[in-house]
Amino acid sequence: MIEWLKMGGHGFYIWASYGMLAAAIAIELVGLRQRRRNAREMIEQATEEATWQ
């Protein structure tokens, strides 16, 4: 099992790449959630302003 994790001496670079990919996906998901929330708030505000006029 340890030899498989070492991947012929390149394990650090491979696992670091997987870690960076996981971090990038997590950051993208958080950003997407924030942008979606902001878009919904803008739509709600526009709808409220339109109903008052």
C-alpha positions as CSV (number, residue, x, y, z in Angstrom):
1,M,0.0,0.0,0.0
2,I,2.8,2.4,0.9
3,E,4.5,1.8,-2.5
4,W,1.3,2.5,-4.2
5,L,1.0,5.8,-2.4
6,K,4.6,6.7,-3.2
7,M,3.8,6.0,-6.9
8,G,7.4,5.4,-7.9
9,G,8.8,8.4,-6.1
10,H,6.3,10.8,-7.7
11,G,3.6,10.4,-5.1
12,F,4.1,13.8,-3.5
13,Y,3.5,15.7,-6.8
14,I,0.6,13.5,-7.8
15,W,-1.2,13.8,-4.4
16,A,-0.5,17.5,-4.2
17,S,-2.1,17.9,-7.6
18,Y,-5.2,16.0,-6.4
19,G,-5.3,18.2,-3.3
20,M,-5.0,21.4,-5.4
21,L,-7.8,20.2,-7.7
22,A,-10.0,19.4,-4.7
23,A,-9.3,22.9,-3.2
24,A,-10.1,24.6,-6.6
25,I,-13.4,22.7,-6.9
26,A,-14.3,23.7,-3.3
27,I,-13.5,27.3,-3.9
28,E,-15.5,27.3,-7.2
29,L,-18.5,25.8,-5.4
30,V,-18.4,28.4,-2.7
31,G,-18.1,31.2,-5.3
32,L,-21.0,29.8,-7.3
33,R,-23.2,29.7,-4.2
34,Q,-22.4,33.3,-3.4
35,R,-23.0,34.4,-7.0
36,R,-26.3,32.5,-7.0
37,R,-27.4,34.1,-3.8
38,N,-26.5,37.6,-5.1
39,A,-28.4,37.0,-8.3
40,R,-31.5,35.9,-6.4
41,E,-31.3,39.0,-4.1
42,M,-31.0,41.3,-7.1
43,I,-34.0,39.6,-8.7
44,E,-36.0,40.0,-5.5
45,Q,-35.1,43.7,-5.2
46,A,-36.0,44.4,-8.9
47,T,-39.3,42.6,-8.4
48,E,-40.1,44.6,-5.2
49,E,-39.2,47.8,-7.0
50,A,-41.4,46.9,-9.9
51,T,-44.4,46.2,-7.8
52,W,-44.1,49.5,-5.9
53,Q,-44.3,51.5,-9.2
